Amino acid sequence: MRLHVESPQSSVSATRGSSVILPCHYHYEPEPSTPRRTRVKWSWLPSNAVNAPASPVSFARETEVMVAIGNRHRSYGSFRGRVRLRRSAPGDMSLVINELQLSDTGRYRCEVIDGLEDESVTVNLELRGVVFPYYSQKGRYQFNFLTAQTACQQQDATLATFEQLFMAWEEGLDWCNAGWLADGTVQYPITVPREGCGGPGLAPGLRSYGHRHRLLHQYDAFCFTASVKGTVYFLKHPTKLNFTEAIQACASDGGQIARVGQLYAAWRLVGLDRCDAGWLADRSVRYSITKARAHCGPPEPGVRSFGFPPPHQKFGVYCYR
């Protein structure tokens, strides 16, 4: 008698805040005449460790998500209370994850153990979202790896994975400044080769500096964000506002000043199209365009940035609630 563990999907895509099912089924050949006592373990390797080299610095072990024996089960860490087994049919050990978070992406392993026999299958979880380049108020190339992580988190995002940046490049992202990725590499996407961006002789693609020292080297960041539960909107206000007034105006309207990741998510995933520059929480001024038109910046859709103007200057404001 042999144990088989299978998944019909090697990769699953979902949206932040939703629920997702990672399929996993097991069966025996031939089928046993009496039920077998099996143990099921789901474990997880986060996206920032999937492609990282197995060095003492970057090696990450799989983290336990859930263990089940019969009707008894236990979940762990950030997954506690958010996961369960589907059990829709005999042998169905598919993992249901509720309230998906940005940090849930990665490779999940479904392992079925029967005595000395042990078989497993892996399923990758991806979130639908948008990658955006991000740099410091102090200027270009100010982030080491840790401060890049923090900067993305402060803007309702995480450091993008290689796969997320590659997909963004396939969709047209062209950015000639190198940024940290979640695996500790530094890369940048080029769709139109040119001087200063690897040179016109190189084919389009991702330019890579490889793994850099996470504390000593400084670059920009490529952040990834996904759908937001609330709404990002340009506040209707009778006058333009300085940065302090913008924060207060959003609060008076029952919301808070929007973060950069929230604006990008609203642009890409909801279609926010507004040709009005507005303050954001990091003190930058931006606006998002889905239908390019005259007097609204370049001829392609995108999030336009005015950088970080002095806080006394007056603009509109984007709020979130």
PEGI-V358599 format. One line per field, one symbol per residue. ss: DSSP state (H for helix, E for strand, - for the rest). phi: phi as a letter, one per 40 degrees, with the letter a starting at -180 (. if undefined). psi: psi as a letter, one per 30 degrees, with the letter a starting at -180 (. if undefined). A space follows every 50 residues. Layout:
ss->???
phi->???
psi->???
//
This chain:
ss->-EEEEE----EEEE-----EEE--EEEEE---------EEEEEEEEHHHH ------------EEEEEEE--EEEE-HHH---EEE------E--EEE--- -HHH-EEEEEEEEE--EEEEEEEEEEE-EEEEEE-E--E---E-HHHHHH HHHH---EE--HHHHHHHHH--------EE----EEEEEE---------- ----EEEEEEE-------EEEEEEEE-----EEE------E-HHHHHHHH HH---EE--HHHHHHHHHHH-------EE-----EEEEE----------- -EEEE---------EEEEEE-
phi->.bcbbbbcbcabbabcgcbabccabbabbccccbdccbbbbbbabcdcbc bccccdcbcbccbcbabbbgccaabbfccdgbbaccfcadgcbccbbbfd bdcccibbbbbbbbgccabaabbcbbbcaacbcabcdchcfbbcccccdc ccccbgabcccdccccccccchcbacbcacbccgcbaacbbbdacgbggc cccdiccbcgcbccbccbacbbbbbbdbccbcacccacbcbccccccccc cccgbacccccccccccccbgcbacbcacbccgcbaabbbbcacgbgdcb ciccbcgbcdcccbacacbba
psi->kkkkklkfkfkkkalkfallkjkkkllljlklflkkjlkkkklkjleffe gkkilfefkklkkkekkkjbfklkllbffkffllkehflkfjgkkkklhk lefflakkkjkkkjbfkjlllkkkklkkakkkkkllffalhfkaeefeee eeefghllklleeeeeeeefggkjjhkklklfgglklkkkfjklkfhflf fkllakkkgaklkfeekkaakjlklakkeakklkkjkfllkleeeeeeee efggalklleeeeeeeeeffgkjjhkkkklfgglkllkkfjklkghalgl lljkkgbilkfflkaakklk.
//
